Amino acid sequence: MIYLTRLNGKMFYINAELIQLVEATPDTVVTLTNDVKYIVKESPEAVIDKIVHYRRRIYNPRLVSEATGE
């Protein structure tokens, strides 16, 4: 799960595995595999960074601990 921020400022968690598309229109729209769409404050690049960090943490925790020195 990654956390994102709705335009009204409320934070929520979303399953990163269900994200199909991230686009700027100019707001960032996150589309899930079931065609549900969320408009978020984060830039597309920030959403991608969160997804990459999530996947590194889940699939290879050693990479995260080496990068953060934990």
Phi and psi in degrees as GROMACS dihedral restraints (atoms count N, CA, C in turn):
[ dihedral_restraints ]
;  ai    aj    ak    al  type     phi  dphi    fc
    3     4     5     6     1  -123.8    20    10
    4     5     6     7     1   154.5    20    10
    6     7     8     9     1  -102.1    20    10
    7     8     9    10     1   141.5    20    10
    9    10    11    12     1  -134.1    20    10
   10    11    12    13     1   169.6    20    10
   12    13    14    15     1  -121.0    20    10
   13    14    15    16     1   124.8    20    10
   15    16    17    18     1   -69.7    20    10
   16    17    18    19     1   165.5    20    10
   18    19    20    21     1   -62.4    20    10
   19    20    21    22     1   -25.7    20    10
   21    22    23    24     1   -82.0    20    10
   22    23    24    25     1     2.7    20    10
   24    25    26    27     1    94.2    20    10
   25    26    27    28     1    -6.7    20    10
   27    28    29    30     1   -80.0    20    10
   28    29    30    31     1   132.7    20    10
   30    31    32    33     1   -90.1    20    10
   31    32    33    34     1   148.2    20    10
   33    34    35    36     1  -148.5    20    10
   34    35    36    37     1   160.2    20    10
   36    37    38    39     1  -103.2    20    10
   37    38    39    40     1   143.5    20    10
   39    40    41    42     1  -134.9    20    10
   40    41    42    43     1   145.1    20    10
   42    43    44    45     1   -73.5    20    10
   43    44    45    46     1   110.7    20    10
   45    46    47    48     1   -63.1    20    10
   46    47    48    49     1   -25.1    20    10
   48    49    50    51     1   -70.4    20    10
   49    50    51    52     1   -17.8    20    10
   51    52    53    54     1   -95.7    20    10
   52    53    54    55     1    -1.7    20    10
   54    55    56    57     1   -77.1    20    10
   55    56    57    58     1   124.1    20    10
   57    58    59    60     1  -101.8    20    10
   58    59    60    61     1   -36.0    20    10
   60    61    62    63     1  -149.7    20    10
   61    62    63    64     1   139.6    20    10
   63    64    65    66     1  -128.6    20    10
   64    65    66    67     1   124.2    20    10
   66    67    68    69     1  -141.9    20    10
   67    68    69    70     1   155.2    20    10
   69    70    71    72     1  -105.6    20    10
   70    71    72    73     1   127.5    20    10
   72    73    74    75     1  -135.2    20    10
   73    74    75    76     1    24.2    20    10
   75    76    77    78     1   -81.8    20    10
   76    77    78    79     1   -16.9    20    10
   78    79    80    81     1   -68.9    20    10
   79    80    81    82     1   154.9    20    10
   81    82    83    84     1   -80.6    20    10
   82    83    84    85     1   123.5    20    10
   84    85    86    87     1  -113.5    20    10
   85    86    87    88     1   125.7    20    10
   87    88    89    90     1  -106.4    20    10
   88    89    90    91     1   121.4    20    10
   90    91    92    93     1  -109.4    20    10
   91    92    93    94     1   130.4    20    10
   93    94    95    96     1   -90.7    20    10
   94    95    96    97     1   169.2    20    10
   96    97    98    99     1   -64.4    20    10
   97    98    99   100     1   -19.4    20    10
   99   100   101   102     1   -95.7    20    10
  100   101   102   103     1    15.6    20    10
  102   103   104   105     1    70.4    20    10
  103   104   105   106     1    10.4    20    10
  105   106   107   108     1   -74.1    20    10
  106   107   108   109     1   136.1    20    10
  108   109   110   111     1  -118.0    20    10
  109   110   111   112     1   142.1    20    10
  111   112   113   114     1  -127.1    20    10
  112   113   114   115     1   135.3    20    10
  114   115   116   117     1  -100.1    20    10
  115   116   117   118     1   126.3    20    10
  117   118   119   120     1  -127.9    20    10
  118   119   120   121     1   160.9    20    10
  120   121   122   123     1   -75.5    20    10
  121   122   123   124     1   -31.2    20    10
  123   124   125   126     1   -64.1    20    10
  124   125   126   127     1   150.4    20    10
  126   127   128   129     1   -73.4    20    10
  127   128   129   130     1   160.0    20    10
  129   130   131   132     1   -56.0    20    10
  130   131   132   133     1   -38.2    20    10
  132   133   134   135     1   -63.8    20    10
  133   134   135   136     1   -39.8    20    10
  135   136   137   138     1   -66.7    20    10
  136   137   138   139     1   -38.1    20    10
  138   139   140   141     1   -64.5    20    10
  139   140   141   142     1   -44.6    20    10
  141   142   143   144     1   -61.7    20    10
  142   143   144   145     1   -42.5    20    10
  144   145   146   147     1   -58.7    20    10
  145   146   147   148     1   -41.5    20    10
  147   148   149   150     1   -65.1    20    10
  148   149   150   151     1   -40.1    20    10
  150   151   152   153     1   -64.7    20    10
  151   152   153   154     1   -45.1    20    10
  153   154   155   156     1   -61.7    20    10
  154   155   156   157     1   -45.6    20    10
  156   157   158   159     1   -61.2    20    10
  157   158   159   160     1   -43.1    20    10
  159   160   161   162     1   -59.1    20    10
  160   161   162   163     1   -48.9    20    10
  162   163   164   165     1   -66.4    20    10
  163   164   165   166     1   -37.5    20    10
  165   166   167   168     1   -63.1    20    10
  166   167   168   169     1   -41.8    20    10
  168   169   170   171     1   -66.1    20    10
  169   170   171   172     1   -39.6    20    10
  171   172   173   174     1   -78.0    20    10
  172   173   174   175     1   -48.3    20    10
  174   175   176   177     1   -90.4    20    10
  175   176   177   178     1   -21.7    20    10
  177   178   179   180     1  -151.1    20    10
  178   179   180   181     1    76.6    20    10
  180   181   182   183     1   -57.3    20    10
  181   182   183   184     1   -26.5    20    10
  183   184   185   186     1   -63.0    20    10
  184   185   186   187     1   -36.0    20    10
  186   187   188   189     1   -61.8    20    10
  187   188   189   190     1   -41.3    20    10
  189   190   191   192     1   -66.7    20    10
  190   191   192   193     1   -44.3    20    10
  192   193   194   195     1   -67.0    20    10
  193   194   195   196     1   -35.1    20    10
  195   196   197   198     1   -68.3    20    10
  196   197   198   199     1   -38.6    20    10
  198   199   200   201     1   -71.0    20    10
  199   200   201   202     1   -34.0    20    10
  201   202   203   204     1   -96.9    20    10
  202   203   204   205     1    -7.8    20    10
  204   205   206   207     1    77.4    20    10
  205   206   207   208     1    15.9    20    10
